[in-house]
């Protein structure tokens, strides 16, 4: 009887113990489930940081920083590329009437041209046309960076591995061409505003007074289609530049990290961006000269160019009248601008992405 009583008393204790255990484990299980549910509902930081919209915004901000820092070099480059064209167009009567002597039309070089603009027109004129340039990057930089990233992830087996050179080159050319075609109207306005200071010095009446006025005048003379005047050499130039910039940066960055076993740091970004700027300048300068001259030429009432029939005609005339070297006129300021632009852009881009928790580009 005692044994039976003991066993009977033991069972309730075990039963109560198991129920207590179940009761104690119940809240734990439910709390862990709730905690797990909260973690699943809460967005992880790198999800939005690596999203299309966030990448687009970061690329536009980084490009705006780089543009403001290096824009005087872009203006100097454009003036150098147009000087030969202006020298051929300026007649002796215009020289006598305006007092623009032969010395003003000489190829003064990058430094002399920059100081000449600051002395003759004012230091702030070195940033003339920066507003449409910033508008351009809202479209151009955002589209090229995001489209390259999307194509790179499509071609990569797991979305993170470095691409073969030919695939990376294909992505860079496509991204640059699409982005520049969409941003071509803003680029056209920028080039025309950049040349207004020189037109005034040559005694010619101003063609445009602001970005808005230039935009309206282009549409009035050539319709909406006129906004894409010079878009073909523009797209060709952008495709070559991004072949040098995006492809070189991506390839050199992964090459340095893989071969030298270096982390994704500022040193890698600096080395890769310097190489990217140099290759981009070599690839893009001839197309840039043609693009600038076509976009800057005067047009008739129907929006047709008065100096060149197209990019091939401009290329032929430039080589015939000024020699092959003229295609690399402005190469030094082009490279000197692209190197700090690329450096500033990629450092800003990578740093902002790191600050918001995104992965390395």
SEDRENMI-745742 format. One line per field, with one value per residue (C-alpha): residue number from 1; x, y, z; chain. Coordinates in Angstrom, 1 decimal. Layout:
num: (NUM; ...) $
X: (X; ...) $
Y: (Y; ...) $
Z: (Z; ...) $
cadena: (A; ...) $
This chain:
num: (1; 2; 3; 4; 5; 6; 7; 8; 9; 10; 11; 12; 13; 14; 15; 16; 17; 18; 19; 20; 21; 22; 23; 24; 25; 26; 27; 28; 29; 30; 31; 32; 33; 34; 35; 36; 37; 38; 39; 40; 41; 42; 43; 44; 45; 46; 47; 48; 49; 50; 51; 52; 53; 54; 55; 56; 57; 58; 59; 60; 61; 62; 63; 64; 65; 66; 67; 68; 69; 70; 71; 72; 73; 74; 75; 76; 77; 78; 79; 80; 81; 82; 83; 84; 85; 86; 87; 88; 89; 90; 91; 92; 93; 94; 95; 96; 97; 98; 99; 100; 101; 102; 103; 104; 105; 106; 107; 108; 109; 110; 111; 112; 113; 114; 115; 116; 117; 118; 119; 120; 121; 122; 123; 124; 125; 126; 127; 128; 129; 130; 131; 132; 133; 134; 135; 136; 137; 138; 139; 140; 141; 142; 143; 144; 145; 146; 147; 148; 149; 150; 151; 152; 153; 154; 155; 156; 157; 158; 159; 160; 161; 162; 163; 164; 165; 166; 167; 168; 169; 170; 171; 172; 173; 174; 175; 176; 177; 178; 179; 180; 181; 182; 183; 184; 185; 186; 187; 188; 189; 190; 191; 192; 193; 194; 195; 196; 197; 198; 199; 200; 201; 202; 203; 204; 205; 206; 207; 208; 209; 210; 211; 212; 213; 214; 215; 216; 217; 218; 219; 220; 221; 222; 223; 224; 225; 226; 227; 228; 229; 230; 231; 232; 233; 234; 235; 236; 237; 238; 239; 240; 241; 242; 243; 244; 245; 246; 247; 248; 249; 250; 251; 252; 253; 254; 255; 256; 257; 258; 259; 260; 261; 262; 263; 264; 265; 266; 267; 268; 269; 270; 271; 272; 273; 274; 275; 276; 277; 278; 279; 280; 281; 282; 283; 284; 285; 286; 287; 288; 289; 290; 291; 292; 293; 294; 295; 296; 297; 298; 299; 300; 301; 302; 303; 304; 305; 306; 307; 308; 309; 310; 311; 312; 313; 314; 315; 316; 317; 318; 319; 320; 321; 322; 323; 324; 325; 326; 327; 328; 329; 330; 331; 332; 333; 334; 335; 336; 337; 338; 339; 340; 341; 342; 343; 344; 345; 346; 347; 348; 349; 350; 351; 352; 353; 354; 355; 356; 357; 358; 359; 360; 361) $
X: (0.0; 2.8; 4.5; 1.4; 0.8; 4.3; 4.0; 0.7; 2.1; 5.1; 2.9; 1.1; 4.5; 5.8; 2.6; 2.8; 6.4; 5.9; 3.0; 5.1; 7.8; 5.3; 4.0; 7.4; 8.4; 5.2; 6.0; 9.6; 8.4; 5.8; 8.3; 10.9; 8.2; 7.2; 10.8; 11.4; 8.3; 9.6; 12.9; 11.2; 9.0; 11.7; 13.7; 17.3; 19.6; 21.4; 18.1; 17.1; 20.7; 21.4; 18.0; 17.7; 16.3; 19.0; 21.8; 20.3; 20.1; 23.6; 25.1; 23.4; 24.7; 28.3; 28.2; 27.0; 29.9; 32.4; 30.9; 31.0; 34.6; 36.0; 33.6; 36.2; 38.3; 35.4; 34.8; 38.5; 38.4; 35.3; 36.9; 40.1; 38.2; 36.3; 39.3; 40.4; 36.8; 36.6; 40.0; 38.8; 35.5; 36.8; 37.3; 39.8; 36.9; 35.6; 39.1; 39.4; 35.8; 36.0; 39.6; 40.1; 43.7; 45.5; 46.9; 43.4; 42.8; 46.0; 45.9; 46.9; 46.9; 44.9; 46.4; 46.5; 42.9; 41.7; 43.5; 42.3; 38.7; 39.1; 40.9; 38.7; 35.3; 35.6; 36.4; 32.8; 32.6; 34.6; 31.3; 29.2; 26.8; 27.1; 23.3; 22.4; 25.5; 23.9; 20.6; 22.3; 23.7; 20.3; 19.6; 23.1; 24.9; 21.8; 21.0; 24.6; 25.4; 22.1; 21.9; 25.5; 24.9; 21.7; 23.5; 26.5; 24.2; 22.5; 25.7; 27.3; 26.5; 25.7; 25.5; 28.7; 31.6; 33.7; 32.8; 35.1; 36.5; 34.3; 31.1; 32.1; 33.0; 29.6; 27.8; 29.8; 29.2; 25.4; 25.0; 26.9; 25.0; 21.5; 22.3; 23.8; 20.9; 18.4; 20.6; 21.5; 19.2; 20.8; 24.3; 23.3; 22.1; 25.3; 27.7; 25.8; 25.9; 29.6; 30.5; 28.5; 31.4; 33.7; 31.1; 30.8; 34.6; 34.6; 32.0; 29.2; 25.6; 24.7; 22.6; 21.2; 21.0; 20.1; 19.5; 15.8; 16.2; 18.6; 16.1; 13.2; 15.2; 16.3; 12.7; 11.5; 14.1; 14.3; 11.3; 11.6; 13.8; 16.3; 17.0; 18.9; 21.1; 24.5; 23.1; 24.8; 28.4; 27.3; 26.2; 29.3; 31.5; 29.6; 29.8; 33.6; 34.0; 32.0; 33.9; 36.9; 35.4; 32.9; 34.7; 38.2; 37.1; 35.2; 38.0; 40.9; 39.2; 38.5; 41.9; 43.7; 41.5; 42.0; 45.7; 47.0; 44.5; 43.5; 40.1; 37.6; 39.2; 40.0; 43.4; 41.8; 39.2; 41.9; 44.0; 41.0; 39.6; 42.9; 43.2; 39.5; 40.0; 43.0; 41.5; 38.2; 40.2; 42.0; 38.8; 36.6; 38.5; 38.2; 34.4; 34.2; 35.8; 33.3; 30.4; 31.3; 31.7; 28.4; 26.5; 28.0; 27.6; 24.9; 21.7; 19.2; 15.5; 14.9; 17.5; 20.0; 23.7; 25.4; 29.0; 28.7; 26.2; 26.9; 29.5; 31.4; 31.5; 32.7; 35.4; 36.5; 36.7; 38.5; 41.2; 41.5; 41.8; 43.6; 45.2; 44.7; 46.2; 43.2; 41.0; 43.0; 42.8; 41.9; 43.2; 45.3; 42.4; 40.1; 42.3; 43.1; 39.4; 38.4; 41.1; 39.9; 36.2; 36.5; 38.4; 35.9; 32.9; 34.0; 35.3; 32.1; 29.9; 31.7; 31.8; 28.1; 27.2; 29.3; 27.7; 24.2; 25.1; 25.3; 27.7; 30.7; 30.0) $
Y: (0.0; 2.4; 1.6; 2.1; 5.4; 6.4; 5.6; 7.4; 10.5; 10.4; 10.4; 13.6; 15.2; 14.1; 15.2; 18.6; 18.8; 18.1; 20.5; 23.1; 22.4; 22.7; 25.9; 27.4; 26.3; 27.7; 31.4; 30.8; 29.2; 31.8; 34.6; 33.1; 32.8; 36.4; 37.5; 35.5; 37.1; 40.5; 39.8; 38.6; 41.7; 44.2; 45.0; 44.2; 47.2; 46.1; 45.2; 48.8; 50.1; 47.7; 48.4; 50.0; 53.3; 53.7; 52.9; 55.4; 58.2; 57.6; 57.6; 60.9; 62.5; 61.2; 62.4; 65.9; 66.1; 65.1; 67.5; 70.5; 69.8; 69.3; 71.3; 74.1; 71.5; 70.4; 74.0; 74.4; 71.2; 72.3; 75.7; 74.0; 71.7; 74.6; 76.9; 75.4; 75.6; 79.3; 80.1; 78.8; 80.5; 83.9; 86.2; 89.0; 91.5; 90.1; 90.3; 94.0; 94.8; 93.0; 93.7; 90.0; 89.7; 86.6; 86.1; 85.5; 82.6; 80.8; 77.3; 78.6; 75.2; 74.1; 76.2; 79.4; 78.8; 78.4; 81.5; 83.4; 82.6; 83.7; 86.9; 87.9; 86.7; 86.3; 83.3; 82.3; 81.8; 78.7; 77.2; 78.5; 75.8; 73.7; 73.7; 71.7; 69.5; 68.6; 68.0; 65.7; 63.6; 63.1; 60.9; 59.9; 58.7; 57.1; 55.1; 54.0; 52.8; 51.0; 49.4; 48.2; 46.7; 45.0; 43.5; 42.5; 40.6; 38.9; 37.7; 36.6; 33.1; 34.2; 37.9; 38.7; 37.2; 39.4; 39.1; 38.2; 41.2; 40.8; 40.6; 43.6; 45.6; 44.7; 45.9; 49.1; 50.0; 49.3; 51.1; 54.2; 54.3; 54.0; 56.6; 59.1; 58.9; 59.7; 62.5; 64.0; 67.1; 68.3; 67.8; 69.8; 72.7; 72.5; 72.7; 75.7; 77.6; 76.8; 78.6; 81.8; 83.5; 83.0; 84.2; 87.5; 87.9; 87.4; 90.2; 87.9; 88.3; 85.8; 82.8; 81.8; 83.5; 80.6; 76.8; 77.3; 79.8; 77.4; 74.6; 76.6; 77.9; 74.5; 73.2; 76.2; 75.8; 72.0; 70.7; 68.0; 66.1; 69.0; 68.2; 65.1; 67.0; 65.4; 62.4; 59.8; 61.0; 61.7; 58.1; 56.8; 58.9; 57.8; 54.1; 54.4; 56.4; 53.9; 51.1; 52.7; 53.9; 51.2; 48.2; 49.3; 50.2; 47.0; 44.8; 46.6; 46.7; 42.9; 42.2; 44.1; 42.6; 39.0; 39.2; 41.3; 39.9; 43.4; 44.3; 46.6; 49.8; 53.4; 52.3; 49.9; 52.5; 55.1; 52.8; 51.5; 55.0; 56.4; 53.6; 54.1; 57.8; 57.3; 54.6; 56.5; 59.6; 57.6; 55.9; 59.0; 62.0; 61.7; 61.1; 63.9; 66.4; 65.4; 65.5; 68.9; 70.5; 69.0; 70.2; 73.7; 74.4; 76.9; 75.6; 76.8; 77.4; 73.7; 72.7; 71.4; 72.0; 74.7; 73.3; 69.5; 67.1; 64.5; 62.9; 61.2; 64.5; 66.3; 63.7; 64.0; 67.8; 67.9; 65.5; 67.1; 70.7; 70.3; 66.8; 63.6; 65.1; 67.5; 64.5; 64.5; 68.2; 68.7; 65.3; 66.6; 68.5; 65.7; 63.2; 65.6; 66.1; 62.5; 61.3; 63.5; 63.2; 59.4; 59.5; 61.8; 59.9; 56.4; 57.4; 59.3; 56.5; 53.8; 55.8; 56.7; 53.1; 52.0; 54.6; 53.4; 49.7; 48.7; 46.2; 47.2; 48.0) $
Z: (0.0; 0.8; -2.4; -4.3; -2.5; -3.2; -6.9; -7.0; -5.4; -7.8; -10.9; -10.0; -9.3; -12.7; -14.3; -12.6; -13.4; -17.1; -17.2; -15.5; -18.0; -20.9; -19.3; -18.9; -22.4; -23.9; -23.4; -24.6; -27.8; -28.4; -27.6; -30.0; -32.6; -32.1; -32.2; -35.4; -36.8; -36.0; -37.6; -40.8; -41.0; -40.3; -43.5; -43.4; -43.9; -47.0; -48.8; -49.4; -49.6; -52.5; -54.2; -57.6; -56.3; -53.6; -56.0; -58.5; -55.9; -54.6; -58.1; -58.9; -55.6; -56.2; -59.8; -58.8; -56.3; -58.9; -61.5; -59.3; -58.3; -61.9; -64.1; -64.9; -66.6; -68.7; -69.8; -70.6; -72.6; -74.6; -75.4; -76.6; -78.9; -80.5; -81.0; -84.3; -85.6; -84.5; -86.1; -89.5; -89.3; -88.2; -91.3; -91.6; -91.6; -88.3; -86.8; -87.7; -86.6; -83.2; -82.4; -81.8; -83.0; -84.1; -80.6; -79.2; -81.6; -81.0; -79.3; -75.9; -74.1; -71.1; -68.3; -70.5; -71.6; -68.1; -66.9; -70.0; -69.2; -65.6; -66.7; -69.6; -68.4; -64.7; -62.4; -62.0; -65.8; -65.2; -63.9; -66.8; -67.9; -64.7; -64.1; -67.2; -66.5; -63.1; -64.8; -67.2; -64.4; -62.9; -65.9; -67.2; -64.1; -62.5; -65.6; -66.5; -63.0; -62.4; -65.8; -65.7; -62.2; -63.5; -66.5; -64.5; -62.1; -65.0; -66.6; -63.3; -62.1; -58.5; -59.1; -57.2; -59.2; -61.4; -65.1; -68.0; -69.7; -72.9; -70.8; -68.7; -71.9; -73.4; -70.2; -70.1; -73.8; -73.5; -70.3; -71.5; -74.8; -73.3; -70.6; -72.9; -75.4; -72.7; -71.3; -74.7; -74.5; -71.3; -72.8; -75.9; -73.7; -71.6; -74.6; -76.1; -72.8; -72.3; -75.6; -75.0; -73.2; -76.2; -78.6; -76.7; -76.8; -80.6; -80.9; -81.9; -80.4; -77.7; -78.9; -75.5; -72.1; -69.7; -69.7; -70.0; -72.9; -74.7; -74.3; -75.7; -78.6; -79.6; -79.6; -81.5; -84.3; -84.6; -82.7; -80.1; -82.4; -82.3; -78.7; -80.0; -82.4; -82.2; -80.3; -82.5; -81.8; -78.3; -77.8; -79.5; -77.3; -74.1; -75.2; -75.5; -72.3; -70.3; -71.9; -70.4; -67.1; -65.9; -67.5; -66.4; -62.8; -62.3; -63.8; -62.2; -58.8; -58.7; -60.2; -57.4; -54.7; -56.1; -57.0; -54.1; -51.6; -50.6; -49.0; -50.6; -49.3; -50.4; -51.8; -54.2; -55.2; -55.9; -58.1; -60.0; -60.6; -61.9; -64.4; -65.4; -66.0; -68.2; -70.4; -70.7; -71.9; -74.6; -75.8; -75.7; -76.8; -80.6; -80.3; -77.8; -80.3; -83.0; -80.6; -79.3; -82.8; -84.1; -81.0; -81.1; -84.8; -85.9; -87.5; -90.1; -89.5; -89.8; -87.3; -89.8; -89.2; -91.3; -90.9; -90.8; -92.3; -89.6; -87.4; -90.3; -92.2; -89.1; -88.6; -92.3; -92.2; -88.9; -90.1; -93.6; -92.3; -89.0; -89.2; -87.2; -84.1; -83.9; -82.9; -79.6; -79.1; -75.5; -74.5; -71.6; -70.0; -70.9; -69.0; -66.3; -65.8; -66.1; -63.6; -60.7; -61.8; -61.8; -58.5; -56.8; -58.2; -57.3; -53.8; -53.1; -54.5; -52.6; -49.3; -49.4; -50.1; -47.2; -44.9; -45.6; -45.3; -49.0; -50.3; -52.4; -56.0) $
cadena: (A; A; A; A; A; A; A; A; A; A; A; A; A; A; A; A; A; A; A; A; A; A; A; A; A; A; A; A; A; A; A; A; A; A; A; A; A; A; A; A; A; A; A; A; A; A; A; A; A; A; A; A; A; A; A; A; A; A; A; A; A; A; A; A; A; A; A; A; A; A; A; A; A; A; A; A; A; A; A; A; A; A; A; A; A; A; A; A; A; A; A; A; A; A; A; A; A; A; A; A; A; A; A; A; A; A; A; A; A; A; A; A; A; A; A; A; A; A; A; A; A; A; A; A; A; A; A; A; A; A; A; A; A; A; A; A; A; A; A; A; A; A; A; A; A; A; A; A; A; A; A; A; A; A; A; A; A; A; A; A; A; A; A; A; A; A; A; A; A; A; A; A; A; A; A; A; A; A; A; A; A; A; A; A; A; A; A; A; A; A; A; A; A; A; A; A; A; A; A; A; A; A; A; A; A; A; A; A; A; A; A; A; A; A; A; A; A; A; A; A; A; A; A; A; A; A; A; A; A; A; A; A; A; A; A; A; A; A; A; A; A; A; A; A; A; A; A; A; A; A; A; A; A; A; A; A; A; A; A; A; A; A; A; A; A; A; A; A; A; A; A; A; A; A; A; A; A; A; A; A; A; A; A; A; A; A; A; A; A; A; A; A; A; A; A; A; A; A; A; A; A; A; A; A; A; A; A; A; A; A; A; A; A; A; A; A; A; A; A; A; A; A; A; A; A; A; A; A; A; A; A; A; A; A; A; A; A; A; A; A; A; A; A; A; A; A; A; A; A; A; A; A; A; A; A; A; A; A; A; A; A) $
